[in-house]
Amino acid sequence: MILLNEKQIKSIYKMEDALKDVEEMLIAKQENKVLAPIRTVLEFPEKNASSLYMPSADLEHHFASVKVVTIFPNNSAKGLPTTQGIIVLTSTENGEHLAVMNASYLTRLRTGAMTGLATKKLAKQDAKVLTIVGTGRMAFEQALGVMAVRKIEKILLFNRSKEKAFQFKQQLVGHGVTASIELVDDVNEAVSKSEIICCATNSTTPVFNGKYLKSGAHINGVGSYLPHMCEIDRTTILRASKIVVDDLEGIMEEAGELIDANNSGEWSFEDVHGELELLVSGKIAPRESEDEITFFKSVGASYYDLAVAKGVYNKALEHRIGTIIDLM
């Protein structure tokens, strides 16, 4: 079995790899070649924390995986990571456990790839201004996913902590991003100037007012992942002509803003345009006009993790990276 830490994974596996592998997995799922039971979430309210267990199997290539990820928001005050996780990759030909790998970077990367694939189909072709709401660890790969599919000229950053927003700007610059990057104090003003908005927060209340969305805007919401969380307001949901979700079963259980809108009677889960696999495989329409508002909502699903875990494992074998251990 191979052990792979985050540094090793980052050295061999990039956004372009994740975009390709996630797209291939979505097409395989559309062809009924993927098993993906709904994930199990254990909540620890006293710590405002949760632990997620996410199994999946690729029936065509004979791999299975389970990701275990913990989200402890209070850890930052202790100098510990908010999100920690591992993925176990297994052969379904002989049951051998092939690899254990750090999942934190891969979770961010696959989510950024999902956003990239959705943005490619739903955002305006000439979109140039990106607003990022929330500059925590998940946000960086969101930016990379969008920039992989659109020529972004300006990035507007909003975070409650100006220091964290500045650090995020430095991270983008250090990565070689050449777009103009501005820190903003008024999130609604930033939204009003943007063709693409990415939200990556753990907020329980909406992070911007949907009435400020400009015609033709596309929104990616990836931060809220539990029923009590709510990044996106009902105004945005009602204004969106197309809402695409990463996994409808998971969304109906976990996407707080859509659950709230469904319960209100003003909107229904039946109004969802479709899942990302249908969008990627061309089974549902992408953006059809310059002025329609589109929204991609993600809570995560196990087969996205399997997609990147397979990719990393194959790259690790190719580059002879990782620590080999014998569990027998």
N, C-alpha and C positions, 0 to 999 in steps of 0.2 A: 504494500500500500504506500502511496505517495502522500507526504504532508507538504502543503503549500501555504506559505504565509503571504500577507498582503504585498510586501515588497517584491517577492518572487512573481506573483500574479501580475502586478503592474508592469513588470519588466517585459512581459511577453504578450499581454492581452490589452487591447485598446478599444476605443469607441467604435472604430470601423469594424473590428472583429465582432463586437457585441451586436451591432446593427445587422450584420449578415446572419449571425447565428440565431438571433431572436426572430428575424423574418422567416428563416427556414423552419423554425419550430412552430410558428403560427400557421404556416402553410400545412405542415404535417398535422397539426391539431385539426385544421379544417377538413383534412382527409381522414379523420378518425384514427390517427396513428399514435395518439397520446392519451395516457390516463392521467387524470388530475383531480383527485378528491379535494373537496373544500378543506381549507386549512383549519387547524385547531388553534384557538387563541385562549391563552390563560391570562386573566387580568389580575393585577395586584393593586387595588385602589389606594391602599394606604401609602404606596410609593408612587402612585400615578404611573404605573409601569405595566408592561405586558410581555409575554413570551409567546412566540408564534412557531408552529410546527407545520411544515409544508412539504408533503410528499408528491412525487410525480414519476411517470415512466414514459420512455420513448420506446414504443413497441417495434418500430422499424429498425432502430440501431442498437437495441438491446441494452439500454442504460436506464437506471432508476436513480433518483436522488431524494434526499430529505434535507431541507434547510431548517435549522433551529436558529432563530434570531430573537434577541432580547432588546427591548426598548425601555430604557430607564432615564427619563428626562432630567431627573434630579442629579444624575451622575456628574454633570458638568461642574457643579459646585464642589465636587470632590476631586476634580481633576481626572475623572474617568470618562471613557467614551460613553456617549448616550446610547449608541447602537452597537451591539456585538453579535456576531453570528458565525456559524460554520455550515458547510455543506458536505454531506457524505455522499459520494458517488459510488454506485454499485453496478456490477455486471448482472444482467438478467439472463445471461446464458448459463452461468455457473454459480451465481450468488456471491462471487468474490467482491469484497469491498476494495475498490480501486484507489480511492483518494479521499482525503479529508482536507478541505481548504477553507481559508478565511473567507467569510461571506460578506463582510461589511462593504468593501470596495465593489464586489460583484453585485451586491444589491443596488448600490448607487448607480453602477454602470448599466445594468440591465434596465433599470427604471429610466435612465437617461436615453437608452436606446429605444424603449417603448415610446417615450415622448418624441424622440426624433422621427420614428416611423409615423406616428400620428400627425406630427407637424408637417411632414412631407406631403401627406395626403389632404390635410385640412387647412393649413395656413395659406395665405395669399402667396403667389409665386414671387412677388416683388417685396415681400415683407422685409423691412430693414431695421425696425426698432423693437427691441426685446426688453420687457420689464421683468425682473426677477423679484418676487416678494418672498422674503425669508432667505437669508444667506447662510443657513446652517450647512452641515456636511452634505446633505442630499442635493443641494442646489447646484454645485459645481458641475456635476455630470448632466444636470438638466440643461445647463448652458451649452455644454459640449454637444449634446444630442441635437439641440436646435441649430447650432452653428454648423453641424455636419450636413444639414439639409437646406439651409437658407443662408444667404449672404447678409449677415447682420452687420450694420454699420454703427449702431449705437445701442449700448446696454445701460439701462437704468436700474439701480439697485436700491431696494427699500428693505430696511430691517430696523426693528425697534432699538437695537444697539448700533449706533453709528460706527463704533470701533470694529464690530464684527463685519459690518458692510465694507469698511475700509480694508480690512484684512482679506475679505473676499475679492475685492478689486485687485489687490496685490497678487493674489493667487492667480487670477485670470491673466494679468500682465506677465507674471512669471511663466505661465504656460505658453506664452507667445500670442495671446489674443491681441489683435491690432485694432479692433473696434473701439470707438470712443466709449468710455465708461464713466458714468456719473452717479454719485450718491444723491438720493432725493429724500426730502422730508415729507412730501405730500404724495401718498400712494395713489390717490385718485387722479391727481394731475398726471402722474407718470402713466397710469393706465390709459388715460385719454389720448396720449401721444403714441401709443404702442399698437403694432399689428399683432404681436405675440406677447402673452403674459404667462409666466410660469410661477406657480405657487407651490412652495415646498415648506410648509409650516405644520406644527402640531396644534394649531389654533382651534378653539371650540366656538369661535365667533367669526363671521366673514371678515376677510382681510382687505377687501375693497368693495366699493359700491358699484354694482353692475350698471347703473344708469350712466356711468362715465365711459363705458366701453365704446370705442369708435366703431363705425360701420366696417364690417369685414374683419374684425378682430378674431383671433384664435386664442383660447385659454387652455393651459394644461394644469390640472390640479392633481398633485401626487402626495401631498403631505398628510391630509386627514385620512385615517385608515380604521377608525372605530366609530360606532354609531353616534357617540356624543360629540364627535369632532365635526367642525364645519368651517372650511376655508372659503367656500364659494357661496354667495348669497342667492336667494331665490330669484331676485331680479335677473341675474346672469342666466340662471337655469331657464327661466321663462323667455328670455330674449334669444337664447341659442336655437338656431334652426336645426342644427345637428349636434347631438350628444353621443359620442362614441366612448365605450368603456373597455377596460382591459379584460375583464372577466365578469359577466353579468351576474352569475351566482354569488360571487364574492362581493360585488357591488351592492346587491340587494341586502346582504347581511351586514356590511361594514361601512358603506359610504354615507356618512352622517348627513351631508347636505342633500343628497338625493333621497335618502330615507325620509328626511323632514319634508321635502317637497312632495313626495308621494303621499305622505300622511296628511298633508294639507288639503289634498283634493284639487290643487291647482295644476298639478303635473302628475304623470304616472310613469312607472317603469316601462309601460308599454310604449312610451314616447321615445325611448332610447333608439337611436338610429341603428345601432348594431355594435358588435364587439370588434376589437382591433383585428382579430384574425380575419374577419369578413372584409374589413377595410383594406388590409394588406393584400389579400388574395383577390381583390376586385369584385367581391360578391355584393358589396353595397357601394353606393356612389360616394366619391370624395367631395371636396368643395365644388359647388356648381355655379356660384356667382361671386362677384367681387364684394358684395355687401352683406352676405350672410355671416352671422356670428356662429362660431363652432367651439365646442368644448370637449376636451378629452379628460376623462376621469379615471384615475388608477388607484387601486388599493393593493395591487400585487397579486400574483398567483404562482404556484409552484413550478409550472412548466417554463416560466420565464427564467427561473433560477437554474433549472435543468439545462436550458439552452446554453447559458454561459458556462456552467460547470463542465459540460461536455467539451466545449471549445477550449477551456483552460486545460483540461486534462490532455487533450490531443496536442496542444501546444507544448505542454510540459514534457510529454514523451519526445516530441520533435526536438526540443532544445535541451533535453536532459537536465531539467530543472526540478528541484524538490528533494525532500529527504525521504529515502526509502526505509520503511520499518517493517519488521516481521511480527505480526500479531499472533502467530501460531505458537 
